[in-house]
Amino acid sequence: MSASVLTAVAWPYANGPRHIGHVSGFGVPSDVFSRYMRMSGHRVLMVSGTDEHGTPIQVQAEKEGLTARELADKYNRVIASDLQGLGLSYDLFTRTTTGNHYRVVQDLFSALWKNGYVVPKTEMGAISPSTGRTLPDRYIEGTCPICGYDGARGDQCDNCGNQLDPADLKNPRSRINGEVPKFIETEHLFLDLPAFIDSLGSWMSTRTEWRPNVLKFSQNLISDLRPRAITRDLDWGVPIPLDGWSDQPMKRFYVWFDAVIGYLSASVEWARRSGDDDAWKEFWTGDAQGYYFMGKDNIVFHSLIWPSLLLGQNGAGDKGGEPGRFGTLNLPTEVVSSEYLTMSGSKFSTSRGTVIYVGDFLKEFGPDALRYFISVAGPENQDTDFTWEEFVRRTNFELANEWGNLVNRSVSMAHKNVGAIPKATALTDADHELLRQSRAAFDTVGAHLRRSRFKQASGEAMRVISAANKYLSDQEPWKLKDDPDRRDSVLHTALQVVQDANTLMTPFLPHSAQKVHEALGGTGVWAAQPEMTEVTDLDVPDRAYPVLTGDYAGEQARWESTPIEVGRPLGKPSPLFAKLDPELGEVGPEWAPIVK
């Protein structure tokens, strides 16, 4: 039975280009999942955008001699272009500096305030002594007062997972310039997280199919939740729609608060642009399912804080209340978090020079080799080290030798001997067995993809490809010149499995899947790609910006085995994947710094 599926993809921060560690967490997994769900007949809404508020944007803007908005404009376009190149099939990739986003954030906040889940509170705020500017929690490091880890951030310790306040840290220091922050008394609005402990706990107890790392981590933190600030002393962010706050130019919503609401605001913007302002409700209410994709450093925001905001908006927290403007919204069906993609044992980090930018990678190797590596060897369940040697091995032996070779020799032999897809006459047990394996893989691979088990899914698909290669080697159709009926039956069987395998591989390799479709004589779009379109802000007419969108509902690939068309003309195929120089595995390209 088909369902309406929301794919909510973590928002990349617009203070610079994104690296391959980022897209291994939020990007490729979300697109593989979304493409499969669409192919299976589900209605999918895949949304995200660039996260553009907060002090880090201001800091980077100063470094580049730009205003905060100019910097956000610059990197919004860079990031959107890279994600388009990677083939991420967003229904809408937008940004957080739109009038629509401001309105949705303010409306959701108003519901939280009305229901009593936001409280004013005075705290000690961190200020940079040299600039007088507020230091965001994540820009303060020190020693965790709970576990003693010396790299804890002001909002959270990545070692023990506990929520922190900057003033709690021992030996705090600014990540911007190393100075000791000054703490001053300031009033802020806080999300009353303790008022969700019971309702969160009850809901969390129903999430039995979540990835164990996400579920256990989240359950361990519920009882220790504390009020968390949702405002900050800065002038770059969403204004606060509250008497006594709205007229203060240096009070804005904290960037994390407005960013998580982006999933809803992007859905609303998509609906408004579609011509049906209420279309977003199909993906947020009733039986709709919502899947959230991010790296593990964002688990807390998606498994605890965002559900709390939704419960508060719904009037369903421990204090009760009434639903806000958006009615009763669904909580996440699943939080699909990946671990870290590392390099030589270290996290990818722009500031530390351990980085391979997506744009550079795409120019050098194209999108599908990266998509495949992330799917089959990425950090799905544990931190995974990226090495050039492993990337070269996967590309050469699995993509080029196994998959590319199967396509090339099957189509080439049929083209040379018949000129079209040949007809099968009597099939042998070996033919039937290969076809059985190919058809059965749709259920097996599909079951893994529904659960976001990308390594297992891609492994099962590659098993079909390996079986088909072995079948061709065993049957040796090139030796059957004197038995053209048998030769044609073998080639027909092989081409049928190539078409099946191409369908199985489409979520992982949409660009090459289109090429295989055309190599088999197919026409039209097999795997639609996102398009970048310039649009005008729906609420601020003098502003324009690019969005990613696309038409993914047309006559394209479907998740099923369909009979190949006998007699369809075939041309001479081109190589599907170029083999990489093995020496690349030892040194890497010039532009990619290697951590020794």
N, C-alpha and C positions, 0 to 999 in steps of 0.2 A: 504494500500500500504506500502510495506517495505521501510525502509530508512536506510542509514548509520549513525550510532550514535556514537559520541565520548563521553565517560564518563571520564572526567578529574577530578581526585581526588586529593585534597590538599596533599602536600608533608609533611609527618611527619618529624620533625627535629631530627637529629641523635645524640643528646647529652644525651640520656637516653632512657629507655623503655617508651612506651606510656601507658597512663591510659584510663579508660573507658570513661572519658569525651572527650578525643580526638576522639575515634572511633564512638562516638555518633554523631559527627559533620561530619567527612569526610568519615568514614569507612562503617558502616552498611547501611546508606541511599543510598550510591552510589552502593553498591552491590545489594540491593533489587531492585533498579531501573534497573540495568544492567541485572540481571537475568530475570526480567519480559520482558524487551525489546528483549532479545534473544529468550525467549519462544514465543514471539509474531511474530517471523520471521524476526526481524531486524538484520542487521550486526552491531555488537558492538565492539568498541575498547576501553577497559578500561585500563587506564595507570596512573602511578604515580611512586614514588620511595622515597628514603630518601634524605632529604635536608641536605647537609653535609658541607657547607662552613660557613665562618663568625667567628667573635670573640668568640661567646658563645661556639663553638666547641673547640677553643683553651683554653678557660678558664677551661672547664670541663676536657680536656685532661691533663692539668697541675695538677688538683686535683687528677687524677687517675694515674699520672706518665706515661702517654702515649704521643705519638706524635698525632697531629691532625688527621692524616690519620689512625693511629691505633685505635683511639677512634671511628672514623667514620666506620671503618671496623667492630668493635665490635658491635656497636648498629645498624648498617645496618642489621646484621644477626639476632640480637634479635628481632628487629621490624618486619622484614620479616617473621620470624618464628611465631610471635604472629598473624600477619595478615593472614598467611596461616591457622593457627589453627582456626581463626574466620570464615574461609571459604570465604574470599573476592576474587572474581573470576577475578583477574587481567589478562589481556592479556600480560602485561609486568609491573612488579614492579621492577624498576631499582634504579639508584642513580645519584647524580649530580657530582660525581668525575670521570666520564668516559671521554675518549677522544672524544666520539661522542657528549656528552653534551657540552664540551668546544667548539667544532667546530660549533654546531648549535647556541649557544649563541653569539659567535663572528660573525657569518654570519648575524644574525638578527641585532646585534648592527651596523654592517657595513652599513646595509640598512638604519637604523635610522640616522646614521651620514651623509650618502650621501644625504638623503632627508632633512637635516637641522633640525632634531628634537632633536639633542643632542648639548649642548653648554657648553664650559668650563666656569667655574665661581669660583672665590675665595670666601671661606666662613670661618667661625670660626668653627674648628673641636674640638671635645672633646677628651682630652687625660687624661689617668689615671696618676696622679702625682707620684704614687708609682712605677708603672711599665713602664711608658712611652708608653704604648700601646693605640691605638685608642679605645675609648669606642663606641660601636654601639648605635644608637639612642634608641633602645629598652632597653638598659641597663642603661639608665638615666631616673630618675623620678624626678618629681617636681610638682609645682602648675601650672595649665593651665592658661595662660595669658588671655584666652577668657572667660572661665566659672568659673574659680577659683577652679576647682577640684584638690585635692591634691595628686592624684595618676596618673597624666598624664604621658605618656611616651614621650621620645624625638622625636618620629616620629608621634604620634597621641594621641589624648585624647579620651579614650573610653567613657567618659561621654558625651561630646558634638559632638564627631566624627570628629573634625577639624584636618587637617594636621598641624603638628608642626615641628619646628626645635629645637634641644636641647638648643641652645642659647636663645630661646624664653622663656623657662621655668623659673619660679620664684623659687628660692631656689633649684637649681638642685643638685642631689646627685647620686652617683653611686649605682646601685642595687647590684654590686658585693661585695663592702666592705664599702659602705656608705660615702666614701670620696667625697669632692666637686671636680668635674672635672675641669681641666685646659683647657681653650679654646685658640687654636693657629690658625693662619692664614694658610690655605692650599688650594691648587687648586684641584677641582674635576670636573667631567663631570656630567651634569645635563640633565635629560629628560625635555624637554620644554613642560610641561603639559598645560600651557595656549594656546599653539598652537593647542590644540585638543578640546577646549571648544565648538565650533560650531559643529564640526563633531560628537563629543560625544553626545551633546545635541540632535542632529537630530536622531542619532541611538537610544538613550535612549527613545525617544518619541515613538518608535515602540515596546518597551518591555512591552506591556500592561498586559501580563499574568504572569509577575514575581510575586513572593511573595511580598506582600505590604511592609513588613519591609525592604526588599532589595531595592525595586524600590524607595521608598520615601527617604530613607537614601542616596542613590546614587544621586538622582536628586538634593537634597539639597546641595550637595558638589561641583557640576560641576562648578558653577560660581566662586567659591573661589579657584580653583586649582592654585598651584604655582609650579615653577620648583622644581624638586626633584632629589637629588643626586643619581647617579647610580654607583659611585665608592667610594672606601674607602681606607684609609691608613693601609694596612695590607698585609701579604704575603700568606694568605691562602684563595684562591679563583681563579676564572677564570681570566687569564691574559687579558689585554686590547690590541686589535690588531690595535694600532694607533701609528704612528710615534711620538716619544717623550714620550710615555706612556708605550709601550711594554717592554722597557729596564729598567723600574723602578721596582725593586723587591718589593717595598712597596706600589704599586698601583694595586688594583684588583677590579673587579666588586663587587658591594654591593650584599650581599647574596640574598636579596629579588629580585633583578633584574634577577639574573641567575636562581633562583628557579621557577619563574612563566613561564620562557621560557622552563622549564622542560617538560611541557605538550607536546610541539612540539618536543623536543629532544627525549623524550621517544617514541613518535609515529614514529619518524625517525629510532630509534634504533630497534623498533619492526619490521619495514619494512625491514631493513637491515638483521635482523636475520631470517626473513621469506623467504628470497631468492628473493624478489622483492623490490628493493630499492625505488620504487615509490608508494608502496602500501599504505603509510600513506596518500597520497593525497585524497583517497576516503573519508576520515573522516575529512578533513580540507577544502575542496573546494566544489563548486557547491551547491547541495541540502542537503549536509550532515548537521546534527544537532549536536551541542556541548553543553553538560550539565556539569557544574562545581559545585563540591560539597565541602563544607568547613564549618567551624564554623564562627560565626558572626564577630569575630575579624579579619577575612580575607576578608570581603566584599569589602573594598576599592580596594584591590589589584586585585580582579577579576572582579569587575563591572566598574572600572574606569582606573586603571593603565594598566592592561593586554590588555583591548580593545584599549587603547592609543598606546601601543607598536605594536599591530597588525595593527592599522590604519597607523602608521608611517612606518612600514615595507611595507604595501601595497601602500604607496604613496597617502593615502586617508585622511590625516589630513588636517588642515586648510591651510597649506602651499603647499599642493599638493605633487608631487614627482612621482617616478617610483617604481613599485614593486621590491622587492629584490629577492634574490636567490630562495625563496620559492613561488614566485608568489603571487596571491591574496588569502589571508587566510580568513576563516570565523571568524566573531566575535561570542561571546557566544550566543547560543540560549537562555539559561537560567542560571542564577547564583542561585544555590539551597543552601541557607545558613540556617544552624540550629542555634538556640540560645544556651545558655550554659546549660550543665548538671551540677547541683550543688549538694552539699552534706551538709545537715544541713544548707542550706542557703548560703554556701560559694562556690566559684568556686573551682573545682578540681585544685590543685596546688601542684606540686612535692616539691617546695621550702618551702611551708607552711605545708607540711605533710598531706594535705587533698587529699589523692590519693588512688585509687585502680587500680593496674596495670593489664593490659589485661591478661598477662601471668598467674598471680595468679588467676584471675577470671576463666580463662579457665580450669585450673587444678582442681578447686574446683567444678565448675558447668557445664562445657562444653560450647560449643559455642551457641547453639540455644536458651537457656534461656536468654542469654544476648542479642542476636539479637532480640528476641521477645520483651523484655522489652524496648529496644531502639525504636523499631518500633511502639509499641502501647502506650508507656508512656514516650517517649523521648522528647527532647527539640525542636520539629519541628517548632513551631511558638512562643514559649515563653520559658524563663528559667524554667527548671523543676528540682525539687529536687529528687535526688536518695535517697531512704530509703530502708533498708533491709526489713522492714515490707511490703512495697509495692512490692518489688521484690519477696518475699516469696508468697504473695497473688496472684500475677499474675502467678507465676510458678505453684502453687498448684491448684488453682481454674480454671484457664483458660487453661493452657497447660496440666496438669495431669488429672484433673477432667473432663474437657469438651472435649478437643481434644484427649488426650491419652485414655480416657475411651471410647469414641465413637469408635476409632479404635479397641481397645482391645475386647470390647464385641461383636462388629459386626463380626470380624474375628473369634473370639472364638466360637460363636454360629454356624457359618457356618462350621467351622472345625469340631465341635463336632457332628453336625447333618447330614452334607452332605460330609464333607471332601474336598469340592471344592466349587467354586463359583456356587451357585444354580441358577436354571432357574426360571424366572418369568413367571407366567401364566396370569391370569386376574388381571390387576391393578385397584385399587380403586381410588376414587377421592383424598384421602389422599396421596396415592403413587404419583399420577400425580402432585399434588401440591408441594410436597417436591422436586421432580425432576425438576419442573419448577423453583423453587427458586434457586436450585443449578446451573442450566444452565444459568439463568439470571445473576447470580453473576459474571460470567466471564466479562460481559460488564461493570458492576458497579465497580467491584474491579479494572479491567484494566484501566478504565477511571481515577480513583484516582491515580493509580501507574504512569500513563503517566505524571501526574501533580505533582508527588512526594508528594502526600498526603498520607503518610504512615499510619497515625493513622486511617483515614477514611477507607483506603483499608483493613487494618488488622481487623478493626471492622466489616466491611461487610462480610469478610470471616468467622469470628467467629460467625456471625449471622446464617450462613448456618449450622455451626457445632452445634450450640444450637438448631436449628430447627430439625436437624437430631436426636439429643439426645431426644428431646421431642417426636418425631415421634416414636422412639423405645419404649419409656415409654408408649405411648398411645396404640401402636399396640401389645405390650407384646408377641413377637414371642416365648418366652420360655413357654407360655401357650398353644401353638398351636400344640401340639404333635398329636392330633387327626385330624388335618387339615394340612398335610405336604405341600400341594400346596400353601396354604395361607402363611404358615410359610416361605417357600422358596421365595415367592414373596416379603415378607417384608424384608427378609435378602438380597435378590438381590437388592432391592431398597436402603437399607441402605449401602450396599457395593459400589453401584454406586456413592452414595453421598460421601462416604469416599474417593473414587478415585478422584472425582471432588474437594472435599475440600483439598485433598493433593496437587493437582495442584495449587489451589488458595493459599495455604500456602507455596509452594515451594520457592518463592523468599525470604520469611522471615525465613523459617526453612529448609534450604537445606539438612542438615545432617539427621534430623529425616524424611524428605520427602523420602530420599533414603530407610530408614528402613520401612516406610509405603508401599512404592512400592514393596519391597521384601515380606512384610507381606501379600500383596494381590497376591502373587505368581509371581510377576514380576521378570525379570532377566535383567542384563545389567545395565548401568549407567543411573540413573534418573536425578540426579543433580550433575554435575561434580564439582570437587573440585580443587583448585589451587595446583600446584606442585612447589617445590623449586628445581632449577637446577643450578649447577655450570657452569659458562660460562667464556670465556676469553674476555677481553676488545677488541672490534673490531679495535681500533686504537692504543692501547698500549699492545702489545702481552704478556708482562711479568706480566700483572695484571689479576687477576681472582676475581670473586665475585659471590654471589648467586642472582638469579632473581626469581620472582614468575611468572609463566605463566600457561597455561592450554589449553586443547582442549574442548571447550564449544560448538562446532558446530556439534557434532555427533548426533546419534539417542537418544535424551533425551526428557525430558518433553516438551510438547507444550501447549500453552495457549488455551486450548479447552477442551470440555467435550468429552471424548472418551468412547464408550461402553465397559464395563468390559467383560472379556472373560469367558463365561459360561463353567464350567467344569475344569477351571484351578485349580490345586490342591492347597490346603491351609494347612499350618502347624499351630501349636499352637503358637500364638504370644507372644512376650516378652513385658513387660511394655515399653511404649514409653518414658515417663518422670518419674523420681523418685520424689516423693513428698519430700519437704524440711521440716526439723524440724521447727515448728512454733516459737520456741524460738530464732531461728536465726534472726527473725524480730525484736527482742528486743535488741540483743547484737551484732550481726554481727560476722563474723569469727575472729579468733585471729589476723590474719595478716592484717586486714583492720582497720586502725585507724578511730575512729568516732569523729567528731567534736561536742563538747557539747555546 
